[in-house]
Amino acid sequence: MRIAFYGGSFNPPHVGHQLTLAYVLSTQNVDEVWVAPVFNHPDGKQLVDFDHRLAMCQHMVSMFDNNRVVVKDTEKEVYEQFGSGLTINTVRYLLNRPKLDGHQLLLILGYDILPSFERWQGYEELAKLRSAGKLDFFFVGRTGHGHSPVEMPRISSTEIRQMLLSSGEMNDGMLAGMLPSGVRKYIRSTRLYR
């Protein structure tokens, strides 16, 4: 079994994230994709509550077959065990789970991190796990970040949050092409990002 792991802030999850999931499912030999919002950002970025981001991820993936795309609270468990959400801690946690014993993990990463990837804490261990066939990386491009063969549209969670803060209310027309409809409805009903 090959499981793709897609971690991120998802603050909020947007159409670019959905397109990435569709791209991975279409081009990679994976049995499941696990979507996991970070519990606390390793760089200290401010995030809305974890449970809100988990719920928004559920809305984001609702268009996919729920047997292949699953939202997980893995990063909360990683944080509770290791005290940080560093990628190496997540990989250690996942590879030590009985469910993943003998399976390969595919990390979905943004192409924009490639220049700093070798400086990540735990990079050497990640590289060894890749050499051992337990782990692989799949880099997804985003318009304006490097030269990937395929680039996802330039949609930014930061810009979405800024739009919501500056307008003071949910403007469906403004955000329709950026946020999945279920995520828009959730943000409207919970009044997040205001």
Secondary structure, DSSP 8 states (H G I E B T S, - for coil): -EEEEEEE--SS--HHHHHHHHHHHHHS--SEEEEEE-SS-TT------HHHHHHHHHHHHTTS-TTTEEE--HHHHHHHHHSS--HHHHHHHHHTSGGGTT-EEEEEEEGGGGGGGGGSTTHHHHHHHHHTTSEEEEEEEETTBS--SSEE----HHHHHHHHHHHSS--HHHHTTTS-HHHHHHHHHHTTT-
